[in-house]
Amino acid sequence: MATIFDVARRANVSVATVSRVINHPGKVTERTRRKVSTAMEACGYVYNALAMGLSTKRSRTIGIVIPNITNPIFSESTRGIQDYASEKGYHVILVNTDYLYEKEKKLVSLLREKQVEGLVLTTNKPEGEIVHGLIKDGFPFVLTYSHSKHPMAAFVGVNNIQGGMRATEFLIGLKHRRVGMIALDFSLSDRSYQRWLGYRRSLKKNGLPYDPDLVVQTEYTFEKGKKAVESLMTLPYPPTAVFCTNDILALGAMKGFKEIGKKIPEEVSIAGFDDIAFSKFVAPPLTSIHQPAYTMGWKATEILFELLSKFPFQASRHRILLETELVVRQSCAPLLKKKVKR
């Protein structure tokens, strides 16, 4: 079996250079990387990551924990994480919790057993026992999408309350007075709850009463978004506009309104949250709150690697909130005066 020494001789470089190509490819020129890679192939050299990990106490692997792998917004942040980790010569292990906290506990424990060096974590409960346990153990991690009140928790997220206010303010500015909400169940997502807080604050700011019947909490699927429309449309005074706490629910709601013959945006306006790529391609294109998911993943991993460079690990005080942006498309329109309910 070929060794690292065989590769070095074949490539006419030092063993240290071969090691850098394997462990820190970003610190080596493209020409040297190609030369060493060619030598590895010629020798049939296979890098034994497990053996290296045992000798160095480092696995060169980080874990990514997300709630739902089918949501494109998490795919974007995962791509940012993976791109940054790859530049540092690290691999990633991705796990999906399905918004189930008990499953999240087991997967975090499993990743730690697999000797990942740190975690980029999107949790259902940023104040819960998982986060507090990681802090207590001094295990490197960075939260994404949510932020924790714990002063020793690092995070990169967005201001979800502000985003919820921004979407609701926009609909109220179009003269809608019955603004409904389709939300991912608050027990499954603190982000959904915070966007609801923003929704309520906006109503209060504009002198509009809060009607709990206008808020439907549901699960995360297109079908549940569509079904939520049935609940809203059976009300004596149904909403003329609906804010959804993510785009998947919003796209489902759009289908639901179309199936009962409601025209969008002429008869009902819809706004979402996330601004996933699909949103601009549906008919009509969806108005949504954009959050910079790729940047979030990249920045979180950048912070994580800063933590990994500290021995022993010291809890970080990195706390970053990125800006959201309202992206206006054709799913919203001003309310016609004749539709105003008094």
C-alpha positions in Angstrom: 0.0 0.0 0.0 1.4 3.4 -1.0 2.3 5.8 1.7 2.6 9.6 2.0 6.4 9.2 1.5 5.8 7.4 -1.8 3.6 10.3 -3.0 6.2 12.9 -1.9 8.9 11.0 -3.9 6.7 10.7 -7.0 5.7 14.4 -6.9 9.2 15.5 -6.1 8.0 17.5 -3.1 8.4 17.2 0.7 6.2 15.1 2.9 5.1 18.3 4.6 3.9 19.6 1.2 1.8 16.5 0.6 0.4 16.9 4.1 -0.6 20.5 3.4 -2.3 19.5 0.2 -4.3 16.9 2.1 -5.1 19.0 5.2 -4.8 22.6 4.1 -5.4 22.7 0.3 -6.1 26.5 0.5 -2.5 27.1 1.6 -1.0 25.4 -1.5 -0.8 26.7 -5.0 -3.0 25.1 -7.7 0.1 23.8 -9.6 1.3 22.0 -6.5 -2.1 20.6 -5.7 -2.4 19.2 -9.2 1.1 17.7 -9.0 0.5 16.0 -5.7 -3.0 14.8 -6.8 -1.5 13.3 -9.9 1.1 11.5 -7.8 -1.6 10.2 -5.5 -3.5 8.7 -8.4 -0.3 7.2 -9.9 0.6 5.6 -6.6 -2.9 4.5 -5.7 -2.6 6.4 -2.4 -5.7 6.5 -0.3 -5.8 9.0 2.6 -6.8 7.4 5.9 -8.8 10.1 7.6 -9.7 7.9 10.5 -6.0 7.1 11.3 -5.1 10.7 11.0 -7.9 11.7 13.2 -6.8 9.3 15.9 -3.3 10.6 15.8 -4.1 14.3 15.7 -7.3 14.2 17.8 -9.0 16.0 14.9 -11.6 14.6 12.5 -11.5 17.5 10.1 -15.3 17.2 10.0 -18.1 19.5 11.2 -21.8 18.7 11.7 -24.7 20.6 10.2 -28.1 20.3 11.9 -31.2 21.6 10.0 -34.9 21.2 10.7 -36.0 20.2 7.1 -33.9 19.2 4.2 -36.7 19.8 1.7 -36.8 23.5 2.5 -34.7 25.3 -0.1 -33.8 28.0 2.4 -31.8 25.5 4.5 -30.2 24.1 1.3 -28.8 27.6 0.6 -27.3 28.0 4.1 -25.9 24.5 3.9 -24.2 25.4 0.6 -22.6 28.3 2.3 -21.4 26.1 5.2 -20.0 23.5 2.9 -18.3 25.9 0.6 -16.4 27.6 3.5 -15.6 24.2 5.2 -14.3 22.9 1.9 -11.9 25.8 1.5 -10.5 24.9 4.9 -10.1 21.2 3.9 -12.9 20.0 6.1 -15.9 17.7 5.4 -19.4 18.1 6.6 -22.0 15.7 8.0 -25.6 16.9 7.4 -28.5 15.7 9.6 -32.2 16.5 9.4 -34.4 16.8 12.5 -37.9 17.2 10.9 -38.6 19.9 13.5 -38.7 17.2 16.2 -36.7 18.3 19.3 -36.2 14.7 20.7 -34.8 13.7 17.3 -32.6 16.8 17.4 -31.2 15.7 20.8 -30.3 12.3 19.4 -28.7 13.6 16.3 -26.6 16.2 18.1 -25.4 13.4 20.4 -24.7 11.1 17.5 -22.6 13.8 15.7 -20.6 14.3 18.9 -20.0 10.5 19.1 -18.8 10.7 15.5 -16.1 13.1 16.7 -17.2 16.1 14.7 -15.1 19.1 15.8 -18.0 21.6 15.9 -21.6 22.2 14.9 -23.6 24.7 12.8 -27.0 24.3 14.4 -30.5 25.4 13.5 -32.5 24.4 16.5 -36.2 24.5 17.4 -35.3 25.8 20.8 -32.3 28.2 21.1 -32.9 28.5 24.8 -33.3 24.7 25.3 -31.2 22.0 26.9 -29.3 21.2 23.7 -27.8 24.7 23.5 -27.2 24.9 27.2 -25.6 21.5 27.2 -23.2 22.4 24.4 -22.2 25.6 26.3 -21.7 23.6 29.6 -19.5 21.1 27.8 -17.5 23.8 26.0 -18.3 22.2 22.7 -17.9 24.6 19.7 -21.1 25.5 17.9 -22.8 28.4 16.1 -26.6 28.9 15.8 -28.1 29.9 12.5 -31.5 31.5 11.7 -32.3 31.9 15.4 -30.4 33.6 18.2 -30.1 32.7 21.9 -30.3 35.0 24.9 -27.5 33.1 26.5 -24.5 35.5 26.4 -22.1 32.7 25.6 -23.9 31.4 22.5 -22.6 32.4 19.1 -25.2 33.0 16.3 -25.8 34.3 12.9 -29.4 35.0 12.2 -31.9 37.6 11.1 -34.4 39.8 13.1 -37.5 37.6 12.6 -39.7 40.1 14.5 -38.6 42.9 12.3 -39.2 40.7 9.2 -42.7 39.8 10.4 -43.5 43.5 11.0 -42.1 44.5 7.6 -44.3 42.0 5.7 -47.4 43.0 7.7 -46.7 46.7 7.4 -46.6 46.3 3.6 -50.0 44.6 3.5 -51.5 47.2 5.8 -50.0 49.9 3.6 -52.0 48.4 0.7 -55.1 49.3 2.7 -55.8 45.7 3.9 -57.5 45.7 7.3 -58.2 42.0 7.6 -54.7 40.5 7.4 -54.6 36.8 8.1 -51.5 34.7 9.0 -50.6 31.1 8.2 -47.7 30.1 10.5 -45.6 27.0 11.1 -46.7 25.7 14.5 -45.0 27.9 17.2 -44.1 24.7 19.2 -42.0 23.6 16.2 -40.2 26.8 15.4 -39.2 29.8 17.5 -38.7 31.7 14.2 -42.4 31.3 13.3 -43.3 32.6 16.7 -41.1 35.7 16.4 -42.6 36.5 13.0 -46.0 36.3 14.6 -44.8 38.8 17.3 -43.9 41.1 14.4 -47.3 40.6 12.9 -49.0 41.5 16.1 -46.8 44.6 16.7 -47.6 45.8 13.2 -51.3 45.5 13.8 -51.1 47.4 17.1 -48.9 50.1 15.6 -51.6 50.7 12.9 -54.5 50.6 15.3 -55.9 47.3 14.1 -57.3 44.7 16.5 -55.7 41.3 16.8 -58.1 38.5 15.9 -56.8 35.0 16.8 -59.2 33.5 14.3 -57.1 35.0 11.5 -54.1 33.0 12.6 -53.7 29.4 11.5 -50.8 27.3 13.0 -50.0 24.3 11.0 -47.2 21.9 9.8 -44.6 22.5 7.2 -45.9 21.3 3.9 -47.4 22.7 0.7 -50.6 20.7 1.4 -50.9 22.2 5.0 -50.6 25.7 3.5 -53.4 25.0 1.1 -55.6 23.5 3.8 -55.1 26.5 6.1 -57.0 28.5 3.4 -60.1 26.5 4.2 -60.1 27.6 7.8 -59.6 31.3 6.9 -62.3 31.3 4.3 -65.0 29.9 6.5 -64.8 33.0 8.8 -67.7 35.5 8.6 -65.2 38.1 7.5 -62.3 36.3 5.8 -58.9 38.1 5.3 -58.2 40.1 2.2 -54.5 39.5 2.7 -52.4 36.7 4.2 -48.8 36.7 5.6 -47.2 33.3 5.7 -44.2 32.6 7.9 -42.4 30.7 5.1 -42.7 30.5 1.4 -43.6 26.8 1.3 -46.8 27.6 3.3 -47.4 30.7 1.1 -47.1 28.7 -2.2 -49.6 26.1 -0.7 -51.9 28.9 0.2 -51.8 30.4 -3.3 -52.9 27.0 -4.7 -55.7 26.9 -2.1 -57.0 30.3 -3.0 -56.9 29.5 -6.7 -58.8 26.2 -6.2 -61.7 28.1 -4.7 -61.7 30.6 -7.4 -60.0 33.5 -5.6 -57.9 35.7 -7.9 -54.4 36.7 -6.7 -53.8 39.6 -6.1 -57.1 41.1 -7.3 -59.2 39.4 -4.5 -56.5 38.3 -2.0 -52.9 39.3 -1.5 -50.3 36.9 -0.2 -46.8 37.5 1.2 -44.2 34.9 2.4 -40.9 34.7 4.2 -37.6 33.3 3.0 -37.6 34.4 -0.7 -36.7 30.9 -2.0 -35.8 30.6 -5.6 -39.2 29.1 -6.5 -41.0 32.2 -5.4 -40.1 34.3 -8.4 -41.3 31.6 -10.9 -44.8 30.9 -9.6 -47.8 32.7 -11.1 -48.1 35.4 -9.9 -44.6 35.7 -8.5 -44.6 35.8 -4.7 -43.8 38.8 -2.5 -41.5 37.6 0.2 -39.1 38.6 3.0 -35.6 37.8 1.8 -33.1 36.5 4.2 -29.5 36.0 3.1 -29.2 32.2 3.7 -26.0 31.6 1.9 -24.2 34.4 3.7 -25.6 33.2 7.0 -24.1 29.7 6.5 -20.8 31.1 5.3 -20.5 33.6 8.2 -21.5 31.0 10.8 -18.8 28.6 9.6 -16.3 31.4 9.6 -17.1 32.0 13.2 -17.0 28.2 14.0 -13.5 27.9 12.6 -12.4 30.8 14.7 -13.7 28.9 17.7 -11.9 25.7 16.5 -8.6 27.6 16.5 -8.8 28.3 20.2 -7.4 25.6 22.5 -9.0 25.0 24.9 -12.3 26.1 23.4 -13.7 29.3 24.9 -17.4 30.2 24.3 -17.8 32.9 21.8 -19.6 36.2 22.0 -20.1 36.5 18.2 -23.7 37.6 17.8 -24.6 38.7 14.3 -28.1 39.7 12.9 -28.2 40.1 9.2 -30.7 42.3 7.4 -33.9 41.1 5.8 -35.4 42.7 2.8 -38.9 42.9 1.4 -39.0 41.7 -2.2 -42.2 43.0 -3.8 -43.7 41.0 -6.6 -47.1 40.5 -8.2 -48.9 38.5 -5.4 -49.9 41.7 -3.6 -52.1 44.6 -4.7 -54.0 47.5 -3.0 -57.4 46.5 -1.6 -60.3 47.9 -3.5 -62.5 50.1 -1.4 -65.6 48.1 -2.0 -64.0 45.1 -0.3 -63.3 46.9 3.0 -65.3 45.3 5.9 -66.5 47.5 8.6 
